[in-house]
Amino acid sequence: MEFTPQALEALKEHAWPGNVRELDHVIERAVLMSSSNSVTAFDLALQSTPDWPSFGRLEEMSLEEAERLLI
């Protein structure tokens, strides 16, 4: 699994308030959610993207909201 340049930039720019634990969870979730062999900035879900304008970040959602969105 590799990271696109945009994904690496998004990782560098994120403030990481949860430090290493947050990074670990974001990477794990992105690898699981990626539909290809590359992790994109969209897979990281670190910020709102044009594709998800009203949903926000996955880590800010309840489990039910995230399941509803992703399923």
Helices and strands as residue ranges (DSSP letters): E 2-3, H 5-13, H 19-33, E 38-39, H 41-44, G 58-60, H 63-70
